[in-house]
Amino acid sequence: MMSCRTATQLMSESLDRPLTRKEKLNLVFHKLMCTGCRRFEHQLNRIRMYAHTFTKKNTSE
């Protein structure tokens, strides 16, 4: 099984590049079994959303 360190690294990398099929599949299986990594992904998505909203508000001023 993939380690949490590898899983979180792949989640971060997925924001910058497309993951390979193998990486995606391994990540999906890992997240099925790991609550911590599912939570990390949720938090990563929220941070990204907040950053996007903040940037959008500051550029319109």
N, C-alpha and C positions, 0 to 999 in steps of 0.2 A: 504494500500500500504506500501511496505517496505520503511524505511527511507534511506536517502543517506548514513548515517553513517553505517548502517547495510550492505548496498550494497557494499560500498568500503571495509568494513572489509571482506566480503565474497570473493570479488575479490582478495584481498591479501591472504586470506586463501587458495584460489584455487591453488595458486602456490605451496603450501606445502601438500595439501591433496585433494582427490577427493570430490567434493560437492555431497550432496544427490540430488535426482531428484527434491525434493521439493525446495531445495535451488536454484538449477539451474533454475527451472521454475520461481520462484519469482524474481530472478535476471534478467532473460530475460525480463519479463514484466516491471520491474522497468526501465531497460535501454531503453526500447521502448519509455518511456515517459520522461526520464531524460537526457538531453544533457550533463549536468555536469558529470554525472557518466559514460556516454559513453566516454567522453573526458578523465576522470581519467583512465579508462581501457586502452585506447590507450596510454596514457603516461606511465602507469605501464608496458605495453608490450615493449615500447621503452627503458625504463630504464633497463629492464631485458635483452633485446637484446644488449644494449651497454655494460652492465656489463659482459655478456658472451663473447662478442668480445674482450673487454679489458683483461679479464682473459686468453683467448685463446692466444692473442698476447704476454702477459707477461710470459706465461709458455713455449712458444716455443723459447724464447731467452736464 
